[in-house]
Amino acid sequence: MAVRAAAARTYLARVSDVEEYAERLRACVGSRGEPATIEVERGALRKFAVATGDPHPVHHGDLAAPTYVAALRSPLPDLPEPERPFRSHLHTNDELELHEPIRPGDVLTVTAELTDVFVKQGRQGPMLFTQVTFVTTRGDQPVSRVAWTEVQHR
């Protein structure tokens, strides 16, 4: 009996701890990091195509593969740190919106924004999901939007 009660108290403390941290992060939704400017190089497109096994010759230097936008990153917004570290971090998925093709010589601006925070209960306790969206533009024209989601577990 005492073991079950102690396990229940530990579980409830983890739930409370994760929920509290999620609330602090929710207050930061909409926060943006510093924009990063990236000049697209032909060699970088070629390396990406080789690394991802893309056989299409146009993606080996003349035009970026559609998934190349998932590799474009900028600094994250300043976010509060958890009081206790999480045991695991997992990238769960990307949602891509492509507006314009990317070519060598393009000068792109990428900006990261915290766009969502939520908690789900898993078999081993609460899981914290955070979504950061990376918006890429060429001048004033949108190029892509990548919503990147991570799950953390204690």
C-alpha positions in Angstrom: 0.0 0.0 0.0 2.7 2.5 1.0 4.6 1.8 -2.3 1.5 2.6 -4.3 0.8 5.8 -2.4 4.4 7.0 -2.9 4.3 6.2 -6.6 1.0 8.1 -6.9 2.5 11.1 -5.1 5.6 11.0 -7.4 3.4 10.8 -10.5 1.2 13.8 -9.3 4.3 15.8 -8.5 5.6 15.2 -12.1 2.2 16.2 -13.6 2.2 19.3 -11.5 5.8 20.2 -12.4 5.2 19.7 -16.2 1.9 21.6 -16.1 3.6 24.5 -14.2 6.5 24.7 -16.8 4.0 24.5 -19.7 2.1 27.5 -18.2 5.4 29.5 -18.1 6.0 28.5 -21.8 2.5 29.4 -22.9 3.1 32.9 -21.7 5.9 33.0 -24.3 3.8 31.9 -27.3 4.3 34.4 -30.0 7.9 35.2 -28.9 10.4 35.3 -31.8 14.1 34.7 -32.0 16.5 36.9 -33.9 16.2 36.5 -37.7 19.0 34.8 -39.5 20.1 35.7 -43.1 21.2 32.8 -45.2 22.7 32.9 -48.7 21.9 29.6 -50.5 25.0 28.0 -52.0 24.9 25.5 -54.8 27.2 23.2 -52.9 24.9 23.2 -49.9 22.0 22.1 -52.1 24.1 19.3 -53.6 25.2 18.1 -50.1 21.6 18.1 -48.9 20.4 16.1 -52.0 23.2 13.5 -51.5 22.6 13.3 -47.7 18.8 12.7 -48.2 19.3 10.3 -51.2 17.5 12.5 -53.6 18.1 11.1 -57.1 16.6 14.1 -59.0 19.5 15.8 -60.9 17.9 19.3 -60.6 18.2 19.0 -56.8 22.0 18.5 -57.0 22.7 22.2 -57.3 20.2 24.0 -59.5 17.1 24.0 -57.3 16.5 23.1 -53.6 14.7 19.9 -52.9 11.3 20.6 -51.3 12.4 19.3 -47.9 15.5 21.6 -47.9 13.4 24.2 -46.0 13.3 21.9 -43.0 17.1 22.4 -42.6 16.9 26.2 -42.5 17.1 27.4 -38.9 17.4 30.6 -36.9 18.0 31.3 -33.2 15.1 30.3 -31.0 13.3 32.9 -28.8 14.6 33.2 -25.2 12.4 30.8 -23.2 12.4 30.0 -19.5 14.4 26.9 -18.4 12.7 24.1 -16.6 13.5 23.7 -12.9 14.4 20.1 -13.5 15.8 18.7 -16.8 13.6 16.5 -19.0 14.7 12.9 -19.4 14.1 12.7 -23.1 13.6 15.0 -26.1 12.1 13.7 -29.3 11.4 15.5 -32.6 7.9 14.3 -33.6 7.1 15.9 -36.9 7.4 18.8 -39.4 4.6 20.5 -41.2 5.8 22.2 -44.3 4.2 24.9 -46.4 6.1 25.7 -49.6 5.4 29.0 -51.4 8.4 29.6 -53.7 11.3 27.5 -55.0 14.8 28.0 -53.6 17.7 28.5 -55.9 21.5 29.0 -55.5 22.2 32.7 -54.7 18.9 33.3 -53.0 19.3 35.4 -49.8 16.7 34.2 -47.3 15.6 35.4 -43.9 14.5 32.8 -41.4 12.7 33.7 -38.2 11.7 31.3 -35.4 8.5 31.7 -33.3 7.1 29.7 -30.4 3.6 28.8 -31.7 2.2 26.2 -29.5 2.6 24.4 -26.1 0.5 21.6 -24.7 0.6 18.6 -22.4 -0.6 15.1 -23.0 -0.7 12.2 -20.6 1.4 9.2 -21.7 1.8 5.8 -20.2 4.8 6.9 -18.1 3.5 10.3 -17.2 3.0 13.8 -18.7 4.6 14.7 -22.0 5.2 18.4 -22.9 4.8 19.3 -26.6 6.3 22.5 -28.0 6.0 23.8 -31.5 8.3 26.3 -33.1 7.5 27.7 -36.5 10.3 28.8 -38.8 9.1 31.3 -41.5 11.4 31.9 -44.4 11.2 34.9 -46.7 13.0 36.3 -49.7 12.7 40.0 -49.2 9.0 40.5 -48.5 7.9 37.3 -50.3 7.1 34.2 -48.2 9.1 31.2 -49.3 8.1 28.6 -46.7 6.7 27.9 -43.2 8.0 24.9 -41.2 6.2 24.0 -38.0 8.6 21.8 -35.9 7.2 19.9 -32.9 9.2 18.4 -30.1 8.0 16.2 -27.1 9.8 16.2 -23.8 9.3 13.5 -21.1 10.3 13.2 -17.5 
